[in-house]
């Protein structure tokens, strides 16, 4: 059984230059796979809005959905550092709501940290949650909850002005007390600069190789979610293809009466079967007499 890593372990890994592995999981089975694979951290991401519930974005995701999925992930990966992703409007309104909702993740789903999106503008939320004794991961760059303001799911930091804004956001997140930060879809040069500037671990999803660790979404990397695949994804399996082929074979078997076979049934005990046949025959005789 692997020993659960702590935030101190992640700081030590940054110090030693050892890459941190992070995956977004939503459920019990994939959490068990991740723990068996030796993943360092699991994020229960609000991307489940798209990958599990089929919404167009993350906006409709609620605290209730996030808590249920975080509980399932915790059951599947009891010895892995788990981060709960705070959904849209669970922290944006004020510091008190942010602390209450962050607390729900810890109390109900036993997570180790929460993640929230934004830099300078959420600094007071991060500080409030940290002051209440909880660990926070910041998230800047392409922040899906504000995709309408960003003009869609667009990479950030590609101009000097935007790169400087990313650096300013990263510093604000660290200064507010976050224990880690995730950079999404920004150029590697900008990410590398932020990684060197900050003392906290800097994780990347689509932010290139010069970070302290990498994140992929399980549905993307296993080829489960087919609606779209971001450029930064590497596919390690084709589960949607394999699953569709398997379901097609099942439909064919049932139509052809090739399933179930003898090995899939629960036969009666032979002497009981003889008695059952005798009884059904007597029932038929009785019915014929009517
Ligand atoms: O919800 C999620 O999986 C995330 C990643 C896209 C960073 O927040």
Boltz pocket constraint, residues with backbone or C-beta under 6 A from the ligand:
constraints:
  - pocket:
      binder: B
      contacts: [[A, 24], [A, 43], [A, 44], [A, 45], [A, 46], [A, 47], [A, 48], [A, 85], [A, 182], [A, 184], [A, 205], [A, 217]]
      max_distance: 6.0
